[in-house]
Amino acid sequence: MNRYDNLANVLGDRIEQGLYPAGHRLPSVRVLSNEHGVSVSTVQQAYRVLEERQLVEARPKSGYFVSLLKKRADLPAVCRNPQRPVDISQWDLVLAQINSRATPGMVALGGGTPDVTLSSLKPLGRSLARVAQRTDISALYYDTIDGSKVLRDQIARLLIDSGSNMDAENIVITTGCHEALSIAIRSVCEFGDIVAVDSPSFHGAMQTLKGFGMKALEIPTDPVTGISIEALEMALEQWPIKAIQLTPNCNNPLGYNMPDDRKKALLRLAQAYDIAIIEDDVYGDLAYQYPRPSTITSMDDDGRVLLCSSFSKTLAPGLRIGWIAPGRYRDRAIHMKYIGTGASATQPQIAIAEFIQQGHYQTHIRRVRHQYQQNLCIMTDWISQYFPEGVRISRPQGGFLLWIELDEKIDTQKLNRLLEPEKIQISVGSIFSASGKYRNCLRVNYAQLDEHVHRPAVKRVGEMIHQMMLMA
C-alpha cells in the first residue's frame, strides 16, 4: 500500500471512531508530515484520498476539516441470539442464490466474487498458459495429498504478514477454502456436536455443519469488535461446545477486523475450555490497513487453531486452490483430505506459486485493496442516496462485502423475489443465520462497480424497498 493510502486510512479511522468530530479542523499538512515522517506531498495526497471518500473537505486559506456534508449511517445492531444450539436451515435459499447467478444478464449484487478482470491478474494467466504448454507433463499427474511443496513454501512466506512463522510442512493444500473448512470441522467434530459461530456468519461454513449433522450455537457479534467473548463464555459454561468457527479478519458479512486484545481473549477462553478454533482468513489479505491484521493462529502456541484460507477471494474463485494449517490436528486433517478429494489440481498450484514468486501477488493485492476501498465509498454513497432513511450500514475494514440492515417491516426474501424478474440479485440476510434471523438484512458486493450497470441496480433495489415500506 502507498504511504499516502496508509496515512489516509489512519486519519479515516480516527474520523470514523469520532476522534475528529464533524466540522473539526484537522492537523495541518506540515504537522502531519513531521508526525508521520512523510513528505508534504504524501500528506496532501492522503487528504485528496479522504476528500474523494467525502470524509474531509478543504476550505481555502483555512486547511482541512472533517466533512459536514452528511451524517454517516448507524451501524447494524447486535443481534441478541438465544443461547442454545439449533439445527441449521436455509439450504434451499443458499442453493437458489447460487443457481440464480448463472442466469444470463443477472446483476449479482450479493455474490462473493472478487474482481477478476484487473490487468494485475494477467501474469497469472500467462503462468497458467506456460504450465499447460510445458513439455514436462508432471503437472498432469497427481501431486501429494498435502499439495505442491513449492506452493506451500510461498504460502508460508505470505503468512509472515499475518504474524505467523510457519513451516510449509504444516500447510495442506485444499480445493478452495470451503474444503479447508470442511476438513477442519471433520478433524475436530463428530455427528451431533455443537459448534459456536459468529452471527451473522458465512453460510457456507454453516451448511457444512448441517451436512455433517452438527448444531450451531450463534454468538452475538459486534459490527466493530467481533464475536462477544462474554456471551461465548456464558455459552461454554452451559453447553458442551466442541469448537468455535469464525472469521475474525475482514469478516463476511460484517467486514470488521477483530482487535488483537479480543483475539487473545478468545484464544485464552478456548484454552481454558480445551476446545479448537476454526479460523477462516480467506479475506485477511484484503484488509485496507497495512500491515494486514494478525491471525489468531499467529498467537496460538499449542496448535488448537485450524487456519483456513484460499486464493478464491484474493485472486480468482475458479482456481479452486486453498489451504489449511491444521496445527495439532494435522494427521486427522490429512486423512480427511484423502477421503474427500485426495490430491488437489496440480497445474493451478504450480501457476500460483510462480505468480507469487515473481512478485505479482503483492502487486495485485495492493491494487485491489485500493480499488475495493474506493468502491466501498461509492457503494455506501449510492445506498445512502437511494435507500430509505434510517438504513444501517456496516463499515468494512477490508474485503468487498457490505452488510445492510433495513426496517424490520422489510423481508429481504420477498425483496429478492420481486427483483429476480428484473435480473437483480441480492444476498438475503437469513442465509447468514443458522435459524433464519436477519430477514430484514442483505449483503451486497462492491468488488467491481460499473456506473451504468450497478448504480441503476442499486437504485432499483432502493425503489423496491420504498414501495414495500408503503405497502407494509
GIUR-V580856 format. One record per residue. N is the residue number from 1. OMEGA is omega in degrees with one decimal (* if undefined). NEAR is the number of other C-alpha atoms within 12 Angstrom. Layout:
n:N omega:OMEGA near:NEAR
n:N omega:OMEGA near:NEAR
This chain:
n:1 omega:178.0 near:27
n:2 omega:179.7 near:24
n:3 omega:-177.9 near:26
n:4 omega:176.0 near:31
n:5 omega:-179.7 near:31
n:6 omega:178.6 near:31
n:7 omega:177.9 near:35
n:8 omega:178.9 near:36
n:9 omega:178.6 near:33
n:10 omega:-179.9 near:28
n:11 omega:179.0 near:35
n:12 omega:177.7 near:37
n:13 omega:179.6 near:23
n:14 omega:178.8 near:21
n:15 omega:-177.6 near:28
n:16 omega:179.7 near:30
n:17 omega:176.6 near:15
n:18 omega:178.1 near:16
n:19 omega:173.0 near:17
n:20 omega:-177.3 near:24
n:21 omega:179.7 near:23
n:22 omega:179.9 near:25
n:23 omega:-177.7 near:23
n:24 omega:176.6 near:23
n:25 omega:-177.6 near:22
n:26 omega:179.6 near:31
n:27 omega:-179.4 near:23
n:28 omega:179.0 near:20
n:29 omega:-176.9 near:29
n:30 omega:178.4 near:19
n:31 omega:179.4 near:17
n:32 omega:178.3 near:26
n:33 omega:179.3 near:23
n:34 omega:-176.7 near:15
n:35 omega:-174.6 near:15
n:36 omega:177.8 near:21
n:37 omega:179.1 near:17
n:38 omega:-178.8 near:22
n:39 omega:176.4 near:20
n:40 omega:-179.5 near:22
n:41 omega:177.0 near:18
n:42 omega:178.6 near:25
n:43 omega:179.7 near:35
n:44 omega:179.2 near:29
n:45 omega:177.4 near:23
n:46 omega:177.9 near:32
n:47 omega:176.5 near:38
n:48 omega:177.3 near:25
n:49 omega:180.0 near:32
n:50 omega:174.2 near:36
n:51 omega:178.0 near:26
n:52 omega:178.9 near:23
n:53 omega:-179.5 near:32
n:54 omega:175.2 near:30
n:55 omega:-173.9 near:38
n:56 omega:173.5 near:36
n:57 omega:179.3 near:27
n:58 omega:176.6 near:27
n:59 omega:-176.6 near:16
n:60 omega:176.7 near:8
n:61 omega:-178.8 near:8
n:62 omega:179.7 near:14
n:63 omega:-176.7 near:21
n:64 omega:-177.5 near:32
n:65 omega:174.1 near:30
n:66 omega:-171.6 near:33
n:67 omega:173.8 near:29
n:68 omega:-172.2 near:21
n:69 omega:-176.3 near:16
n:70 omega:177.1 near:18
n:71 omega:177.7 near:21
n:72 omega:178.2 near:30
n:73 omega:175.9 near:25
n:74 omega:176.5 near:22
n:75 omega:175.0 near:25
n:76 omega:-179.3 near:33
n:77 omega:174.8 near:29
n:78 omega:-178.3 near:28
n:79 omega:177.9 near:26
n:80 omega:-176.9 near:20
n:81 omega:173.6 near:31
n:82 omega:-175.8 near:20
n:83 omega:176.9 near:27
n:84 omega:178.5 near:29
n:85 omega:179.4 near:28
n:86 omega:169.7 near:28
n:87 omega:-174.0 near:28
n:88 omega:179.3 near:37
n:89 omega:172.1 near:29
n:90 omega:-177.5 near:28
n:91 omega:-178.3 near:27
n:92 omega:179.4 near:17
n:93 omega:178.4 near:29
n:94 omega:-179.4 near:32
n:95 omega:179.6 near:18
n:96 omega:179.1 near:22
n:97 omega:-179.6 near:31
n:98 omega:-177.1 near:24
n:99 omega:-175.1 near:16
n:100 omega:-179.7 near:28
n:101 omega:-177.2 near:25
n:102 omega:179.7 near:16
n:103 omega:-179.7 near:18
n:104 omega:178.0 near:14
n:105 omega:-179.0 near:16
n:106 omega:173.3 near:25
n:107 omega:-173.9 near:35
n:108 omega:-179.8 near:37
n:109 omega:-171.9 near:43
n:110 omega:-175.3 near:41
n:111 omega:-179.6 near:36
n:112 omega:-175.7 near:35
n:113 omega:176.3 near:28
n:114 omega:175.0 near:35
n:115 omega:-178.2 near:32
n:116 omega:-176.0 near:25
n:117 omega:-173.1 near:18
n:118 omega:-179.8 near:22
n:119 omega:179.7 near:17
n:120 omega:175.7 near:25
n:121 omega:-177.9 near:30
n:122 omega:176.8 near:21
n:123 omega:176.6 near:26
n:124 omega:176.5 near:36
n:125 omega:178.9 near:26
n:126 omega:177.7 near:20
n:127 omega:177.6 near:26
n:128 omega:-179.9 near:25
n:129 omega:-179.9 near:18
n:130 omega:179.8 near:22
n:131 omega:-179.1 near:26
n:132 omega:-174.7 near:21
n:133 omega:-178.0 near:16
n:134 omega:175.6 near:16
n:135 omega:174.4 near:10
n:136 omega:-173.7 near:12
n:137 omega:-178.3 near:14
n:138 omega:-179.3 near:17
n:139 omega:178.6 near:25
n:140 omega:-179.9 near:20
n:141 omega:171.5 near:15
n:142 omega:167.9 near:19
n:143 omega:176.1 near:26
n:144 omega:-179.0 near:24
n:145 omega:-178.8 near:29
n:146 omega:170.7 near:39
n:147 omega:-176.8 near:40
n:148 omega:-179.9 near:37
n:149 omega:-178.1 near:24
n:150 omega:177.5 near:28
n:151 omega:179.0 near:36
n:152 omega:175.2 near:36
n:153 omega:-178.9 near:29
n:154 omega:177.4 near:32
n:155 omega:177.5 near:43
n:156 omega:177.0 near:29
n:157 omega:179.9 near:25
n:158 omega:-177.0 near:31
n:159 omega:177.2 near:36
n:160 omega:179.8 near:23
n:161 omega:-179.5 near:24
n:162 omega:176.0 near:30
n:163 omega:-176.6 near:22
n:164 omega:171.8 near:25
n:165 omega:-168.8 near:25
n:166 omega:176.4 near:30
n:167 omega:-179.4 near:20
n:168 omega:-179.9 near:29
n:169 omega:179.7 near:28
n:170 omega:-177.3 near:31
n:171 omega:177.5 near:41
n:172 omega:178.7 near:52
n:173 omega:-179.3 near:52
n:174 omega:175.7 near:48
n:175 omega:-178.7 near:38
n:176 omega:178.9 near:37
n:177 omega:-179.2 near:38
n:178 omega:177.3 near:36
n:179 omega:177.6 near:37
n:180 omega:178.0 near:45
n:181 omega:179.0 near:46
n:182 omega:178.1 near:42
n:183 omega:-179.2 near:46
n:184 omega:-178.7 near:48
n:185 omega:-179.0 near:50
n:186 omega:-179.5 near:38
n:187 omega:-175.0 near:35
n:188 omega:-175.0 near:37
n:189 omega:176.8 near:36
n:190 omega:179.2 near:23
n:191 omega:177.5 near:19
n:192 omega:-179.2 near:22
n:193 omega:179.1 near:27
n:194 omega:177.3 near:38
n:195 omega:176.1 near:47
n:196 omega:-178.7 near:49
n:197 omega:172.0 near:47
n:198 omega:-175.0 near:47
n:199 omega:5.2 near:48
n:200 omega:-173.7 near:51
n:201 omega:178.9 near:46
n:202 omega:-175.0 near:42
n:203 omega:-179.4 near:44
n:204 omega:178.6 near:35
n:205 omega:-179.9 near:46
n:206 omega:177.8 near:44
n:207 omega:173.9 near:33
n:208 omega:175.6 near:33
n:209 omega:178.9 near:41
n:210 omega:-178.0 near:29
n:211 omega:-179.8 near:22
n:212 omega:175.8 near:25
n:213 omega:-179.8 near:23
n:214 omega:179.6 near:32
n:215 omega:177.7 near:37
n:216 omega:173.4 near:49
n:217 omega:-175.6 near:42
n:218 omega:-179.5 near:42
n:219 omega:179.0 near:39
n:220 omega:-173.6 near:34
n:221 omega:-179.6 near:38
n:222 omega:-178.0 near:34
n:223 omega:178.3 near:40
n:224 omega:-173.3 near:32
n:225 omega:174.9 near:30
n:226 omega:-173.7 near:40
n:227 omega:-178.1 near:41
n:228 omega:177.8 near:34
n:229 omega:-178.1 near:31
n:230 omega:179.0 near:20
n:231 omega:178.7 near:31
n:232 omega:179.6 near:38
n:233 omega:177.0 near:28
n:234 omega:179.8 near:22
n:235 omega:179.8 near:32
n:236 omega:177.8 near:31
n:237 omega:-174.6 near:17
n:238 omega:-169.3 near:16
n:239 omega:178.8 near:22
n:240 omega:-177.6 near:25
n:241 omega:-176.2 near:37
n:242 omega:-177.7 near:34
n:243 omega:173.8 near:43
n:244 omega:178.2 near:51
n:245 omega:-178.0 near:48
n:246 omega:177.0 near:53
n:247 omega:-172.2 near:44
n:248 omega:-178.6 near:52
n:249 omega:-178.4 near:45
n:250 omega:-171.5 near:43
n:251 omega:171.4 near:44
n:252 omega:18.6 near:47
n:253 omega:-170.1 near:54
n:254 omega:173.5 near:50
n:255 omega:-177.2 near:44
n:256 omega:166.0 near:39
n:257 omega:-178.3 near:42
n:258 omega:-179.9 near:39
n:259 omega:-176.5 near:27
n:260 omega:-178.4 near:24
n:261 omega:176.7 near:19
n:262 omega:176.1 near:26
n:263 omega:179.9 near:33
n:264 omega:178.1 near:23
n:265 omega:177.5 near:24
n:266 omega:179.5 near:43
n:267 omega:178.0 near:36
n:268 omega:179.3 near:25
n:269 omega:178.2 near:28
n:270 omega:178.2 near:32
n:271 omega:-178.4 near:24
n:272 omega:-179.5 near:15
n:273 omega:176.8 near:25
n:274 omega:176.8 near:22
n:275 omega:-178.1 near:30
n:276 omega:171.6 near:41
n:277 omega:175.6 near:49
n:278 omega:-172.7 near:47
n:279 omega:176.5 near:45
n:280 omega:-177.7 near:46
n:281 omega:-172.5 near:49
n:282 omega:179.5 near:41
n:283 omega:-170.2 near:46
n:284 omega:-179.1 near:46
n:285 omega:-178.2 near:45
n:286 omega:176.7 near:46
n:287 omega:-178.0 near:44
n:288 omega:179.0 near:42
n:289 omega:173.8 near:36
n:290 omega:1.3 near:28
n:291 omega:-178.0 near:24
n:292 omega:-177.3 near:33
n:293 omega:179.4 near:36
n:294 omega:172.7 near:35
n:295 omega:171.4 near:47
n:296 omega:178.8 near:44
n:297 omega:-177.6 near:42
n:298 omega:-179.5 near:30
n:299 omega:-172.6 near:29
n:300 omega:179.9 near:32
n:301 omega:178.1 near:18
n:302 omega:170.9 near:22
n:303 omega:-177.7 near:27
n:304 omega:179.3 near:37
n:305 omega:175.3 near:42
n:306 omega:-176.6 near:46
n:307 omega:-179.4 near:52
n:308 omega:177.9 near:48
n:309 omega:179.2 near:45
n:310 omega:174.4 near:42
n:311 omega:-175.9 near:43
n:312 omega:-178.2 near:33
n:313 omega:-179.0 near:42
n:314 omega:179.2 near:45
n:315 omega:-177.8 near:43
n:316 omega:-177.6 near:30
n:317 omega:-177.7 near:25
n:318 omega:177.7 near:19
n:319 omega:-178.9 near:29
n:320 omega:177.4 near:29
n:321 omega:176.6 near:42
n:322 omega:178.5 near:45
n:323 omega:173.7 near:49
n:324 omega:170.5 near:50
n:325 omega:-166.6 near:51
n:326 omega:176.8 near:47
n:327 omega:-176.7 near:35
n:328 omega:-177.0 near:26
n:329 omega:-173.0 near:31
n:330 omega:-177.8 near:28
n:331 omega:178.1 near:23
n:332 omega:-179.5 near:23
n:333 omega:178.1 near:39
n:334 omega:178.1 near:35
n:335 omega:179.5 near:22
n:336 omega:176.5 near:31
n:337 omega:-177.9 near:35
n:338 omega:-176.9 near:24
n:339 omega:177.9 near:16
n:340 omega:-177.6 near:20
n:341 omega:-173.7 near:24
n:342 omega:179.8 near:25
n:343 omega:175.0 near:28
n:344 omega:-177.1 near:34
n:345 omega:-173.2 near:31
n:346 omega:-173.1 near:35
n:347 omega:179.8 near:35
n:348 omega:176.6 near:40
n:349 omega:-179.4 near:45
n:350 omega:-178.6 near:36
n:351 omega:179.7 near:36
n:352 omega:178.3 near:43
n:353 omega:178.3 near:34
n:354 omega:179.0 near:30
n:355 omega:179.7 near:33
n:356 omega:-178.3 near:31
n:357 omega:-176.6 near:24
n:358 omega:175.3 near:17
n:359 omega:-175.9 near:21
n:360 omega:-177.1 near:26
n:361 omega:-177.8 near:32
n:362 omega:176.2 near:25
n:363 omega:-179.7 near:26
n:364 omega:-178.7 near:32
n:365 omega:177.3 near:36
n:366 omega:-177.9 near:29
n:367 omega:-176.6 near:29
n:368 omega:175.1 near:38
n:369 omega:-178.7 near:41
n:370 omega:-179.2 near:32
n:371 omega:-176.6 near:30
n:372 omega:178.6 near:34
n:373 omega:176.0 near:41
n:374 omega:-179.4 near:33
n:375 omega:176.2 near:33
n:376 omega:179.2 near:37
n:377 omega:-179.9 near:34
n:378 omega:-178.4 near:29
n:379 omega:178.7 near:41
n:380 omega:178.6 near:36
n:381 omega:178.4 near:27
n:382 omega:-178.4 near:27
n:383 omega:177.8 near:39
n:384 omega:-178.1 near:26
n:385 omega:-169.6 near:25
n:386 omega:-178.2 near:24
n:387 omega:179.7 near:32
n:388 omega:175.2 near:28
n:389 omega:179.3 near:21
n:390 omega:177.8 near:21
n:391 omega:178.4 near:32
n:392 omega:-173.6 near:32
n:393 omega:176.8 near:38
n:394 omega:178.9 near:41
n:395 omega:-175.9 near:39
n:396 omega:176.0 near:47
n:397 omega:178.7 near:45
n:398 omega:179.6 near:46
n:399 omega:-176.0 near:49
n:400 omega:-176.9 near:51
n:401 omega:-176.5 near:45
n:402 omega:179.4 near:46
n:403 omega:-174.2 near:45
n:404 omega:177.7 near:46
n:405 omega:-178.7 near:42
n:406 omega:174.4 near:39
n:407 omega:-177.0 near:27
n:408 omega:179.2 near:21
n:409 omega:-175.2 near:21
n:410 omega:174.8 near:31
n:411 omega:-175.2 near:28
n:412 omega:172.4 near:38
n:413 omega:176.6 near:31
n:414 omega:178.1 near:26
n:415 omega:-179.2 near:34
n:416 omega:178.8 near:37
n:417 omega:179.1 near:23
n:418 omega:-177.5 near:22
n:419 omega:-174.4 near:30
n:420 omega:177.3 near:29
n:421 omega:178.2 near:16
n:422 omega:177.9 near:22
n:423 omega:172.6 near:26
n:424 omega:-178.3 near:36
n:425 omega:172.3 near:40
n:426 omega:171.1 near:48
n:427 omega:-177.5 near:45
n:428 omega:-173.7 near:41
n:429 omega:-173.2 near:43
n:430 omega:-180.0 near:36
n:431 omega:178.4 near:41
n:432 omega:177.9 near:39
n:433 omega:179.3 near:41
n:434 omega:-175.3 near:42
n:435 omega:174.8 near:31
n:436 omega:175.4 near:32
n:437 omega:176.2 near:32
n:438 omega:179.8 near:38
n:439 omega:178.5 near:32
n:440 omega:-178.8 near:34
n:441 omega:174.9 near:43
n:442 omega:176.1 near:45
n:443 omega:176.5 near:45
n:444 omega:-178.5 near:45
n:445 omega:178.5 near:39
n:446 omega:-177.3 near:43
n:447 omega:-177.4 near:39
n:448 omega:-176.7 near:35
n:449 omega:175.1 near:31
n:450 omega:-177.8 near:18
n:451 omega:-175.1 near:16
n:452 omega:-179.3 near:12
n:453 omega:-171.9 near:19
n:454 omega:178.6 near:31
n:455 omega:176.6 near:27
n:456 omega:179.3 near:24
n:457 omega:178.0 near:34
n:458 omega:178.1 near:37
n:459 omega:-179.6 near:27
n:460 omega:176.2 near:31
n:461 omega:178.3 near:39
n:462 omega:178.6 near:31
n:463 omega:-179.6 near:22
n:464 omega:177.7 near:29
n:465 omega:177.1 near:37
n:466 omega:-179.9 near:23
n:467 omega:178.8 near:18
n:468 omega:178.1 near:25
n:469 omega:-179.8 near:22
n:470 omega:-177.8 near:13
n:471 omega:-175.9 near:10
n:472 omega:* near:12
